[in-house]
C-alpha cells in the first residue's frame, strides 16, 4: 500500500523538514510575567481606541518588512523614545512584519527566508523573529504584524498587540477563520482593487465562532474551535492606483460599516495606493488625516505608516545598505519625527 501511495502523492514535494514545536520555542524564548502584563495592557489600549473609548490615535509605524534585526532594533530604540514623547496624542505600535505576500514571485519575508538567499531556514527565522519581538517589547513598544501563514500565530501571536490581515488575504476564508481566534485586535485591509465590502464581510465573518484545521502547541494537527473576535476593524489602503483616505471615501466607508451593523471606526494606511506607492507622499496623507480628526466626529481612529531609518528601498543584491527597506519604500527617520510631532 505504501509503495502505491508514492505513485500518487507528494510527486512535487522535494523535502519535508520537521520544525521546532510552538511549545518548545516558547520555552526557549519565554514571554515572562512582566512582559505578559505589558502585552495585555497594550491590547486593551488598542481595543479601547478602536471602540472609541480612548481619544488618542493608534499609530502602527515601522519598516515595510523586517530583514535586518540589528537595524530593526536600532529603529525600535528611536521609536520608543519618540512614542513616549507623543504618548498623550498617539498610541504608537511598531510594525514588525515577518511575512510578505507576493503578487507573483519575490522574497516571502524574514521567517521564510531570513538569510535572503533562498535557503528558507525557517527554524532560524522563527527563533530570530520571536527574539526580536521580545527585545522590542522590552523597550516598551507594542508590536504589530501581518499574519499570512496560518501556522505562524502559534509561534508568535502571544507577543502581538495588533495584527493585520492584508489586502491579498482579506477575502480568504482561512484568514477570516484564523482572525476569529486571534487574541489581539485585528485590522482587515480593503482589497487591492479598492473594494471595501470584502473587508467588511471579513469583519463580520471573523466576529463569529469557527472550526477549522490547525496545529496545537505540540505541533500536532488539530481541530481549532474559536469564539469569534469582537475587536476587528477596517483598514483603508486605497486600490487600483486610487486613494481612499479623503473625506468622501472615509465617510462612505463609515456609512457602509453602519449599514452592516458595525461600529464606524477605521484605520487609514498612509502607504500603498493611498500614497501612490511613493514613500514621501505618506506625509501628505498623514496631514489630511490630522485635519479630518481636528474637525471632530471623525471615524478615523488609527493610521499606518511605512517608516525606516533611510528613505526609499533597495533590491536584494550584493551588500545591503543599512536601514533601507528591501520591500516597499519607506519614509526616513527625520520625516517620521516631523510627522509624529505635528
PyMOL commands that set and color helices and strands:
alter all, ss='L'
color gray80, all
select helices_A, chain A and resi 2-5+22-28+33-50+69-85+122-138+153-159+173-181+197-206+247-259+272-275+279-295+333-340
alter helices_A, ss='H'
color red, helices_A
select strands_A, chain A and resi 57-62+90-95+142-146+162-165+185-189+211-215+221-225+232-236+266-269+300-306
alter strands_A, ss='S'
color yellow, strands_A
deselect
rebuild
show_as cartoon
